[in-house]
Amino acid sequence: MQRKEFDFCVLGAGSAGFAAATRARELGKSVAFVDGTGPLSGLCILQGCMPGKTLVHAADVARTVRNAGSVGIDVSGYTFNVARVVHRKQCVIDEFAHDRVQKLEEFPMFRGAPRFVSSHEVTVGDHAIAAKKFLISTGSVINIADIPGLRETGFLCSDDILDAQICPKSVIIMGGGAVAAELCQYLFQAGTETTILQRSAHILSSEDSDIGECLRSVFERDGIRVVTGVQFQRVESFEGRKRVHAIVDGEEQSFVADEILAALGRRANVDNFGFEDAGVEYTRNGVLMNEYLQTSNPDIYAAGDVTGIWRLLHVAVYEGKLAAQNAFGPEKQPARYDLQRARVIFSSPQVGIVGLSERRAREQGVWYDKATFPFCELGKAIVMDARDGFVKMLCDKEGKILGITYVGAEASDLIHEAIALLYFHANIRDVLAIPHIHPTLAEILTAPAEELAARTSAEPFQRLGYAWG
């Protein structure tokens, strides 16, 4: 077995690992990657953000074409060609992956299944790799729920949908999170009869209920069936199709479709890496670490989906850079997630959230005032015939902005003004002092700010450069 030594060994060449390796190299350290035998580039490029959003964009275009009559344009005879949509998706992904692989090739790369054999050494194939510091960035895997009959009956996961050349005639989506909210509309626009079965009281159950309720009303208006409060009992084959038995509102019900899409989340990829031999503690939910991203072995750090904290690309990049900086920099800095929690769901309407939600405020006992304003009363949204959704703003007694939520057209872009406001500790009168061009979607933020300003005596914040924290 050949033995190699490096300053830094990164397990997993996804977004967190690449960010960490790049930062460590900037600090003058020797860096090596260990990754599996599959395609390089990471979840976001290959099976997550980019392929998913490419399909969602196709669905958005199809929806625009389908609804073109509402603005006076007659369109007939269009076809949603799934094979061509998937082909374009693959071309887009190949472009992204090619660029990432070129950058990864600048580092020594060892391919295969890594396993720790001690606190400072892993083996992969016929190589033993020793390092002063390690980063665990092995990502996440699809979570398969322990529902009787599900594995035996068979199901699709999000990866299957991304590559499917033909969509099923009908599908039951088990789960109502972000993946379900995005892919349900792709499948529906592709001509699939779509039903969502959600265990919680509303879809997007980790967010405020008004978000899920708004999306549900839009989904059902479009023709997507949504059933909440579902207790899954078992799954079975039925006359060449698939049947899900469940209890809904205390009554037994069954749902039948050609296919099942299991969209019940992801879990940390922590199996079979020999973490025990390295003194790294972990659970099924993720590798345990302190505020500096160190695991129970202080020379081994963790970043990205494997931590189980926030499975978002910008969080993975942030953690990767911080882990490398803490491993080799002059002093350690704690991870701060105040603004890193900003998130977007590419449903239609889109969802963008930053800062404190009502749910978290209640859980933490934080007093807040709130105001909302619907897109259906905004001039630009009316012009665009994009009337679904709302904006919601939370502030404290002095008018300091605590959180902002968008549910509506282009929320994925609109949310960045909100992020900047929270970064600078702005209050509601600062929003009113900032020019908002008319007519734009962005000016919707002034409406809840005006309502809240009328109820507080907040003074505009004058200094810039004051970081959130």
N, C-alpha and C positions, 0 to 999 in steps of 0.2 A: 504494500500500500504506500502510495506517495504522500508525503507530508508537506503541506504548504503553510506559511505563516503570514498573517496580515495584521494591520492595526484594527481593521473593522470588517466583520463578515455580516452580510445582510441576507437573511433568509426570506426570499420572496422579492420578485422584481416588478411589483406593481407600483402604484403611485406613491405610497408611503416609502417603500424601499428605495425607489429611484430618487426621491427627494432627499432621503437621508444619505445615500451614497454620494450624491452630488455635493451636499454640504460638507461631508467628511473630507472629500477630495479637495474642496476649497480650503479646508483647514490643514492641508498638507499630509493627509493620512493615506496609507495604502488600503484599498478597499477591494473586496471580492463579493460577488453575488453567488448564491446558491438558489436555484429554481428548478422546478419539476421539468418533465420532458415534454410538456405541452407547449403551445405557442406562447411566445413572450409578449409582454405589454401590460398585463394586468386586467383585472375585472372591468374597470371603467371602459377601457378601449375595446376589449374583446366581447364582453357579455353584459355590460351594464349601461352606463350613461349614454355612450355614443351610439351603439346600435339601437338601443331602446328609443332614444329621442329621434333617431332617423325614421323609425317606423311611426312614431307618434306624429312627426311632421307630415308624413304621408296621409295619416288619418285627418290631420287638421286641414290639409289641402282638399281632401275628399269632402269634408264637412262644408268647407267654403263653397265648393262646387254645388253640393246638394242644396245649400241654402241660398244660392245666387239669385233665385227668383224673388227673394225678399227685398232686393235692391234694384229689381227691374231687369235682371239679366236672365234670359231663358237659356238653360243648359239641358240638353237631353242626350241620352245615349253614352254617357261616360262609363268607363269600366275601371274598377279597382283591380288592377293586375298584380296579384300578390307576388308572383314570381319575379316580376320586374322591380317591384318595391324592394324585395329581399336582395335582388342582385345589386341594386343601387346601394343598399345598406352595406353589402359586403365590399363594394368598391370604396365607399367612404371609410370603412374600418381598415381596409388594407392600407389606405393612405396614412391614417393615423398610426397604425402599427409599424409601418415601414420607418417612419420618423423616429418612433420610440426605440425600435430595435437598433437602429444606427447609433443612437446615443448609448444604449446599453452595451454595445459591442466595444465601447471604449474601456470597459471594466473587465477584469478576469471573471469568467462565468463558468460555474460548475453545474452541470445538469444532472438531475436525478433527485431521489428522495433523501433529504438530509435527516440526520438523526444525531442528537447530542450523545456523546459518550462520556463527557465530563463537563465541568463547569466552563471550560474554555476551549472545547474542541468538538467538532462535528465530523461525521463521516458522510460521504456521498460517493457512491460507486466505489472506485478503487483509490479515492483520495481521502486523506485526513486533513482537515483544515483547522488550524489553531489561530486564535485571534485574541487581542487584548479586550476588545469589546464586540458584542453581537447585537444585532437588531432582529427581533422576530416581527416580520411583516407578512405573514403567511395568508392573510386575507380571511375570507369567509366562504362558506358553502351553503347551498340551498338546504333549508330546514324541512325535513320530511316528518309531518305530523304522525303520531302514533294512533291512527284511526283504523279500526278493524276493516280489513279488506282493501284498503287503499293500494298497498303495494301489489297485492295479488291481482287486482282489477286493472291496474296500470293507470298512469296519469301523465300529463305534460307538465313541464316546469317552464319558467320564463326563457331559459336557453332554447328549448324546443320551439317556442313561438317565434323567437328571433330568426330561426333558420327555416321555418316551415314554408315550403313552396306552395302549399295549398292549406287554407284555413278550414277547420271543421265546420260543418253546417250548424252545429249548436255546441255550446260549451257551458259548463258550470265552473265558475271561478270560486275556489275555496279560499276565502280571505278577502279583506277589504282595505289593505294598506296601500302604500304608494304604488307598488308594482301593479296591483289589481286595478287601481284607479286609472293608471295610464294605459295598460294593455287592454282593458275592457273596451275602451273606445276605439283602439286600433282594430280589434277583432270585430266589433260591431260595424265599423265603417267598411270592413272587408266583406261584410255580408253574413257574419256569424250571429245566430240567435244567442244572446248572451245573458247569463244569470249570475249575479254575485251573491254568494252566501257568506255572511259575516257573523262571526261569533259575538261580537260586542253589540252595544245598542246603536252604534252608528259607524259608518265607514270612516277610515282615518281615525281610529279610536284613540290614538295617542295625542290627538290634537283636540282643540275646543270643538264642542258638539255642533256649533253653528256652521263650521266648515263642512263637516260630513253631511249635515242636513241640506246645505246648499247644493253640494255635488249630487247628492241622491236625487233631489228634485230635477236637476238637469238631466241626469242619466235616465230617469224614468220617463221624462218628457220625450227624450230622444228614442226610447224604446228598449232600454236596458233594464232588466228586472233586478231589483235589489231587495234582498231579504236579510234582516238583521235579527240579532238575538237567537242565533242558530246554535243548537247543541248537536254536533255531529255524532251519529251513532255507528253507522257502518256504510261501507261502499261495496257494491256488487255489480257484476255483469247482468244485463237484462235485455234479452231479445236483440243481441248484437250491439247494444248501446251500454251506457253506464248509468247506474242509479245510486243516488246518495240518499240515505235515510237519516232524518234529523228530527229533533224536537224543536218546534217553534211556537212560542207562546203557550207552552204546556201541551201542545198537540203533536202527535206524530205526523210527519209529512215526508213525502219522497219527491225527489227531483231527478229528472231523466234528461240526458244529453248524449251527444255522440262522443264528447271528450270531457275530461276534467283537467282544469289548470290548477295545480296546487301553488297558491301564492301566499304561503303562510310564513313568509319571512326567511331570513338567513341566520346562520349561527357561525360562531368563530371556528376557523379551521385549526384545530388544536390536537388532532388525533395523530398518533404514531410519529411524533417528533422527538421522543425521548426527553421531554422537558423534566421529568422526574430526576434523571441522571445529571441534569444541569442545575438542580435546585430551583427550578422555576415552577411556581404555583399557578394553577389555572383551574377554571371550571368549564363546563360546556358553553357558558356564555362568553368566555374570553380569558385572556391572560391577565392575571392580577398585577397591578403596578401602582407605584406611588405617584405623587404629583409631578415628579420629575421624569416620569415615564420609565422608571427603573422597575424591573420585576423583582421578585424576592431574591434573585441573584443580582447584586448591584452592578455587575459588569454586563448584564444582558438587559436590553431595553425592548420595548414593544411599541408598535405604532400601526395605525390603520384599522381595518375591520376586525382584526384579530383581538383588539382590545375590547370590542363589544360596547364601546361608549356611544359614538355617533358614526354611523356608516355613511359618511359623506366624503366625496373626493377632497374637498378643500380642507376638511378636518384631517384626512390621511396625510396630505401634503404638509400641513402645519405640524402634525405630530412627528412626521419623518424628519423634517428640518430641525425641530426642537430636540428630538432624541439625539441626533448627531451633534448638535451644539452642546448639549449637556454632557455627552460622552467625552468630548474633546476640547470644549471651550474652557475659558478661565474660571467661570462660575456657572452654577446650575440655575435655571429659571423654571418656575412652576408652570405647568400648562394652564392656560386660561381659556375657558370655553364660552364666556359671556356672549361674544359675537360669533364665535365659530358655530354656534347652534343655528345660525341663519340657514334656512332650508327652503327648497322649492319642490313642488310636485307638478309635473308636466301633464296634468289632466286638462280637460277643457270644460269649464274655465280653469286656468292655472291657479296654483296656490303658492304664496310666498309669505314666510313668517320670520320675524326676527325679534329678539328680546323676550320679554315676559308674556306668556299667554294667560288667559283668565284661569285656566286649569292650574297652572303652576303657581299663580298668585294665591289662589285659594289654598293650595297644598302648603304653601310657605307662610300663610297668614299675612300676606302683604296687602295693605289697603290700596285700592285703585279706583279711579274713575274711568269711564270709557265712553266713546262715541263711535257710531258707525254711520256709513253713508253708502247707499246702493249705486252700482254702476248704471242702473236703469234711469237715474236722474242726472247723469253726467253727459254734457253735450257731445263730446267726442265719442263716447260709447254709443250714444243714440245714433250718431252719424254712421258709425261702423256696424250698427246692428249687433253690438256686443254688450248686451244689457245684463247678462247674468253676473251675479256676484256682488261683493261689497268690499269696503275697506274698514278696518277697525283699529282704533288707536287707544292705548291705555296710558294714563299718566298718574303721577302721585299728587298729593295735595298742593304742592308748589308748582305743579305744571310740568315737571320733568317727565319726558317721554320714557315709558317703561317698556313698551312693546307695540309693534305694528303688524297687522295681518292684512294681506291682500288676497281676495278670491275674485279673480276676474281676468280679462284679457291682458296678456303681456305682464302678468304678475311677476314672472321670472326676471324681468328687467326692472320693473317698477320698484321691487324690493330693495334695490341698491341705494336709492335715496334714503330709505328708512334705515339701512345699515349705517350710512354716513351720519345721519342724525343721532343715532344712539352712540356711535363712536365719539362724537363731540359733546355728548351729554346735553343735547339740545332740549329746550322746552317747547311747549306748543306755540308760543308766540314767535319763536325762531322760524317755525314753518311758515307762519304768516308773513314774516319779514323777507323770506326768500321768494324771488319772482317765480311764478309758475305760468308758463306760456299757455294762452287760450287759442283754440281749443286743443287740449291734449289729455291723454289719460292720466298723466302725472299730476294734473291739477286737482284730482279727486282728493288728494291728501289734505288740501286746505279746508275741506268741508268739516271733517271731524275735529280738526284743530280749532276752527272757529267756534264750534259748539263747546269744546272743552275750555277754550280761553274765556268764554263768557261766564264760566263757573269758577274761575280761579283768578288770582291776582299776580300771575307769573310775569316776571320781567324777562326781556330778551337776553339771551346769553351772548356776551360780547367778544369773548376771547376764542381764538381758534387754536388748533394744535393741542387740544386737551384730550388725551387718549382715554378710551373706555377702559375701566378696570377698577 
